[in-house]
Each structure stands twice: as C-alpha cells, then as structure tokens.
C-alpha cells in the first residue's frame, strides 16, 4: 500500500528564491534541527543538484534513522524530485513544485511513500500525520528564510 499527501505553502517571493532555498542542504538542516538531523555523506552543504545524493541521519520516534536521497528530476525554478535510494521506507518520492501566482509563489509538496511493514496500519495512523507536521515545520523555516532576505519579492 502507498500513502500520498500534498502540502501547499504560499510565499511572497519569486519561484527561484523558494526553489533554491528548497535545494539548500544548509536550510534543510536548519529546518530539521529539532530531530538533530545531519548530512553525513554525499552533498553535505551548499546546494544539491540533479543526480546528486545526500545521506541524512536523524532521530525520529526515538530511533536514529539513516536515509540517502537523490535528486532524480530538476527543472529550475518549476519542479524537482527527491527520492530515497536507501533507507527506512520501501519507497519515498517527494515532488516539489513552484508556481507563480501574482506576486506570490505557490509551493506544492507531494509525498508518496510505502513503509516496509504493516503499511495499511502504520502509514495512515503514524507516518502520514508525522510527515505532514514535519513538512509544515520545514516550510515554515523556508518562509522565515524568505522573510529574512527582505521585502524584495524578486529575492
């Protein structure tokens, strides 16, 4: 069984600004500080690009997890996809879309995952709500980063 969900976030900036922040390893680490997430292999700082991978180590549910993700599609500033190549999920696919809407950017995160065991139970009751909160929290940090850049909507 696979579980999917979508989170939509609006930001007062150009798509390029939010797109680039979303590919920043440093911004990701800032957004995941609560879980003690670290980049331990691959691209560990700066901006990750097409075909590149990063290995994350973090504590979730009281357990230390390691997950390697690769950028499998990239069309700046409209869309990119990261996918798990090694880690705790049977599969994990995260599509990031960036669409201009007037003076704002609409960022749409679509995540599809499959857990290795008892997906019919674990995915809707535990993983989906947890990951939705995690993505909302990450996106709040992205919005804070946009705000810190100033009021210039072009970034």
C-alpha positions as CSV (number, residue, x, y, z in Angstrom):
1,X,0.0,0.0,0.0
2,X,1.2,3.5,-0.8
3,X,0.3,6.7,1.0
4,X,0.3,10.1,-0.6
5,X,-0.3,13.6,0.7
6,X,0.1,17.2,-0.5
7,X,1.0,20.3,1.4
8,X,0.6,23.7,-0.2
9,X,2.5,26.8,1.0
10,X,2.4,30.3,-0.3
11,X,5.3,32.7,-0.2
12,X,5.8,36.4,-1.1
13,X,8.8,35.8,-3.3
14,X,9.8,34.7,-6.8
15,X,9.7,31.0,-7.5
16,X,13.5,31.0,-8.0
17,X,14.0,32.1,-4.3
18,X,11.9,29.3,-2.8
19,X,13.3,26.8,-5.3
20,X,16.9,27.5,-4.4
21,X,16.2,27.5,-0.7
22,X,14.5,24.1,-1.0
23,X,17.6,22.6,-2.6
24,X,19.9,24.1,0.1
25,X,21.4,21.5,2.4
26,X,22.1,24.2,5.0
27,X,18.5,25.4,5.0
28,X,17.3,21.8,5.3
29,X,19.5,21.3,8.3
30,X,18.1,24.4,9.9
31,X,14.6,23.2,9.3
32,X,15.2,19.8,10.8
33,X,17.2,20.9,13.9
34,X,14.6,19.5,16.3
35,X,15.4,16.0,15.1
36,X,19.1,16.6,15.2
37,X,19.3,15.9,11.5
38,X,22.8,15.9,10.0
39,X,24.1,15.4,6.4
40,X,26.7,12.7,6.8
41,X,27.6,11.7,3.2
42,X,27.2,12.9,-0.4
43,X,26.4,16.6,-0.7
44,X,26.6,17.8,2.9
45,X,26.5,21.6,2.4
46,X,25.5,24.2,-0.2
47,X,23.1,23.3,-3.0
48,X,22.3,19.8,-4.1
49,X,21.8,19.3,-7.9
50,X,20.4,16.8,-10.4
51,X,21.8,13.3,-10.0
52,X,23.4,14.2,-6.7
53,X,22.6,12.5,-3.4
54,X,22.8,13.2,0.3
55,X,22.7,10.9,3.3
56,X,20.7,12.2,6.3
57,X,20.9,10.9,9.9
58,X,18.2,12.0,12.3
59,X,16.2,10.9,15.3
60,X,12.5,10.2,14.7
61,X,10.2,8.3,17.0
62,X,13.2,7.9,19.4
63,X,15.2,5.9,16.8
64,X,18.2,7.1,14.8
65,X,17.4,6.7,11.1
66,X,19.7,7.0,8.1
67,X,18.3,7.8,4.6
68,X,20.0,8.5,1.3
69,X,18.1,10.7,-1.1
70,X,18.9,11.5,-4.7
71,X,17.6,14.4,-6.9
72,X,16.1,12.5,-9.8
73,X,14.4,15.4,-11.7
74,X,15.1,19.1,-11.7
75,X,13.6,21.9,-13.8
76,X,14.6,25.2,-12.2
77,X,12.6,27.0,-11.0
78,X,9.5,24.9,-11.5
79,X,10.0,21.5,-10.1
80,X,12.4,18.9,-8.6
81,X,12.0,15.4,-7.2
82,X,14.0,13.7,-4.4
83,X,13.7,10.0,-3.9
84,X,15.0,7.6,-1.3
85,X,17.7,5.3,-2.7
86,X,18.5,3.7,0.7
87,X,16.7,4.0,4.0
88,X,13.8,3.1,6.2
89,X,11.0,3.2,3.6
90,X,10.1,0.7,0.9
91,X,9.8,3.8,-1.3
92,X,9.8,7.6,-0.7
93,X,9.1,10.1,-3.5
94,X,8.9,13.8,-2.9
95,X,7.9,16.1,-5.7
96,X,8.4,19.9,-5.1
97,X,6.5,22.2,-7.5
98,X,6.8,26.0,-7.6
99,X,4.2,28.0,-9.4
100,X,3.9,31.8,-9.7
101,X,0.5,33.3,-8.7
102,X,0.5,37.0,-9.0
103,X,3.2,38.3,-6.6
104,X,3.5,35.0,-4.8
105,X,4.9,31.6,-5.3
106,X,2.7,28.5,-4.6
107,X,5.0,25.7,-3.4
108,X,3.3,22.3,-3.6
109,X,4.9,19.3,-1.8
110,X,3.6,15.9,-2.9
111,X,4.9,12.9,-1.0
112,X,4.2,9.3,-1.8
113,X,5.7,6.6,0.4
114,X,5.5,3.0,1.2
115,X,6.5,1.6,4.6
116,X,8.3,-1.7,4.8
117,X,6.0,-3.4,7.2
118,X,2.3,-3.1,8.0
119,X,1.8,-0.1,5.7
120,X,-2.0,-0.4,5.8
121,X,-1.8,0.4,9.6
122,X,1.4,2.4,10.0
123,X,1.1,4.8,7.0
124,X,-2.3,6.4,7.8
125,X,-2.0,6.3,11.6
126,X,1.6,7.2,12.2
127,X,3.7,8.1,9.2
128,X,1.4,10.4,7.2
129,X,0.5,12.7,10.2
130,X,4.1,12.8,11.4
131,X,5.5,13.6,7.9
132,X,2.8,16.2,7.3
133,X,3.8,18.0,10.5
134,X,7.5,17.7,9.5
135,X,6.9,19.2,6.1
136,X,4.8,22.1,7.5
137,X,7.5,22.8,10.0
138,X,10.2,22.7,7.3
139,X,8.1,25.0,5.1
140,X,7.7,27.5,8.0
141,X,11.5,27.7,8.2
142,X,11.6,28.3,4.4
143,X,9.2,31.2,4.8
144,X,11.3,32.6,7.7
145,X,14.3,32.4,5.4
146,X,12.4,34.3,2.7
147,X,11.4,37.0,5.2
148,X,15.0,37.4,6.4
149,X,16.0,38.1,2.8
150,X,13.9,41.3,3.0
151,X,10.9,42.6,1.3
152,X,12.3,42.4,-2.3
153,X,9.9,40.0,-3.9
154,X,12.5,39.0,-6.6
155,X,14.9,37.8,-3.9
